[in-house]
Amino acid sequence: MVTLKIDGREIQVQDNSTVLEAALAAGVKIPTLCNLKDINQIGACRMCLVEDAKSGKLQASCALPVSEGMDIITNSPKVLNARRAVLELILSDHDRSCLTCKRNQTCELQALADELGVTELPYEGEHSPRTIDEISPSIVRDNNKCILCRRCVAACHLTQGVDAIGMQNRGFRTEVGVPFHKHLGETYCINCGQCIAACPTGALTEQDSTDVVWKALGDPSKFVVFQPAPAVRVAIGEEFGMPIGTSSTGKLAAALRRLGADRVFDVDFGADLTIMEEGTELIERIQKGGVLPMITSCSPGWIKYCEHFHKDFIPNLSSCKSPNQMQGAITKTYFAEKNGLDPKDIFVVSVMPCTAKKFEIARPEMGRDGYRDVDANITTRELARMIRQAAIDYVNLPDEPFDDMLGDSTGAAVIFGVTGGVMEAALRTVADVLEGKDLESIEYTAVRGLEGIKEATVQVAGMDIKVAIAHGTANAGRLLNSIRKGERTYHFIEIMGCPGGCVTGGGQPIVNARTRYQIDPREARAKATYECDRAMPIRKSHQNPSIHKLYGEFLEKPGSHKAHALLHTTYVER
């Protein structure tokens, strides 16, 4: 432990701490812009300046290690004036169209300007106008709003291992860019949106699809179906002031109905369906000598990462579509037939925690007979904007159920939203099938948790089934490399493109850097997810009565020819 003073108070902290971490532990606020917990601590923005009381020097607290006997001042006139000057310089070359920016009121730069009382800018001179990159199906880059904090670069490099963006040029011309000056959509970007989640301003945002959805809602010829993903229900409340990790399933269904949906289905049904198909595929591969390990295919960011960087593992991918796509396919076939609807008149809107879903729905493999499985994808943030535009009082909405036929689901489906959830859901079903009975023990806690890579051995029907879980594609890359080298062998692997799984997908509510030091959104949202699971009357996918009805009336059995035609897909080398 190290003893130091901060603003005259003596405190003790771990000797590997920074002054910023020490201050936060002591309840002392220090403003930051480039700092992002566990991702970016480089002292680039200089907003976190503090004063060494002994030397009088100003230093960046995020990159300053604590030492015995330190005496730090965080709020002297010298410090406050320096921070204000730094902020004024940043703002002098910033697009200040705040009222029309998607990050208005959630922008960390805007918040700091208010906190430091910056109301006028003394610096006026040359500006550096930048182009806006809108080519990507998922992400919009506006470098006019970039403050060169490098948080997005660190997230893409460290968390995801993709390196689709990086620093370019020098001096006044420095900017975050794409190699060879390409558009983001022309690169090996996996559309995960973790750069958006890391960005403190509006320099990175999702492609907005709300206009397309509003148009469909206003078209009397369209039968509009909304289908939200499991992770949306444990996050959307944050957009309306609810604490991080609040589940609002019933309010979500009610809000979608108020927007004008003809039906509100739950993608949890699609998740249960995925387990039936994926579990069957896994059992067949194990029993018939298929390609192992089998790797989950629910995360479109992970799939694109695999297609770009690990082409040799494409045969290992489950052929199953994601729950989102399965749900859309069944809506436009089974549901359409049952209700006398023409598939071309059904407009399916997925509400996803994920920006990569915008890419997924446009894949040529995701449709048949001239129509798409899913017509539009909006993120949790986009849905929140639509709810506000419609003047819906989300917090005070009554709880309402999802619609029947495609709304029934199980606890196993709910946990798809968190890392390890797909694995646990699959094991609940696979274990019952292989054992030939309804097992009482259904919580596979060994696959839970936020370690980047987890592994476990599950004993089922006299077999040791070896499984692994990775979240964040950088961790996925490390896991696959260990398999390639022969260091590890598994039967089944779950990979989620985003850290923590879908609960912290690139389309979820933004959590600012300061809050991330106080609460881990991955933990809070995961806790809410498991609580939803425990509250469900049925917790195994294969026990969902609506799933049984679907197979009995339409699909025949898991893995049937019809199921393969509608619910399975192929992949490409990129």
JOGITA-V356431 format. One record per helix or strand of 3 or more residues. SS is the DSSP state (2 for helix, 1 for strand). FROM is the first residue (numbers start at 1). TO is the last residue. Records with the same first field share a line. If there is no record, write none. Layout:
SS = FROM-TO / FROM-TO
This chain:
1 = 2-6 / 9-13 / 49-52 / 58-60 / 71-73 / 139-142 / 165-168 / 175-178 / 204-206 / 223-228 / 263-266 / 346-352 / 376-379 / 453-460 / 463-471 / 492-496
2 = 19-25 / 61-63 / 77-92 / 98-100 / 108-115 / 143-145 / 151-159 / 171-173 / 179-181 / 184-186 / 194-198 / 210-217 / 230-234 / 236-240 / 249-258 / 267-288 / 300-309 / 311-316 / 323-338 / 343-345 / 356-360 / 380-389 / 394-396 / 411-417 / 421-435 / 445-447 / 473-484 / 502-504 / 513-518 / 521-535 / 541-543 / 545-555 / 561-567
